[in-house]
């Protein structure tokens, strides 16, 4: 990986100064974040009772169903990377934010496990979901356990900002629940517009990425205004990320995404490409509305036709344009006196991705 010069800041005698530091691409940032946060995740998971520990390690990709090591870790690590990048943007060593990054990843994976149950998804990261292997009850319990671990990591990490961090994560969890409620409620109902969707995405996905960035700033010692700006950056980036997730849910490659394509369409979920297509005046929108309002089970041919109609009605184009607008809004939220280079890279990677 070739590094190119970038300008980073650090503290010297109370003054903010600049030094040259290498800038990495998104893949390197994500890899570095996963490597830095994994020891803390493993330490947290090791504190679980044996059955839950095995399920957690399987979910994270550390071992198989039987508990045999796989030598790998699954997941993008975007939220951990955003936490580290936010700390570095203020000029701190990323290590100070490692507990926050671990807590964010634990909370995120709690939501993934519960999300798989609610959506009935059979695959996560190319493997059977936890509920498919151990059942719904154990999957719910494991999600609850990871949620509790995220709080424990923050409480144990810092006397100075621990309470603020826990309060922020509690608010984030509440926003996540509200966003997920709307996401589930709109699966079979009409009347959802883009404004409704953005409210849902801000809670379901934006809140956690916003918290990741805010925690990075908080653990780095940033002032309140900067922490708030970082939270806005993360929230806007999270909305863009969710929009791209919706696109991948229709047109993604299962071998790359690790998920079954067309599941959102089969459940007639009100994702942004669908909403945008239905709101268009394109003739394809009428046929799409008919298929989406029909109660019958959609065949594979029907699902392919729905995807085709969404594209014809402009849903794909509109979704990509809106994702870009939120990426730009994220960058505009950052103050001029911090180094945004890594955050810019991560924001772009939230859109330019295929999984």
Helices and strands as residue ranges (DSSP letters): E 4-12, E 15-23, H 26-46, H 50-60, H 78-90, G 94-97, H 98-119, E 123-124, E 127-128, H 130-134, H 136-157, H 162-185, H 194-201, I 202-206, H 207-220, H 224-251, H 254-257, H 263-266, H 272-279, H 284-293, H 300-312, H 315-333, H 341-351
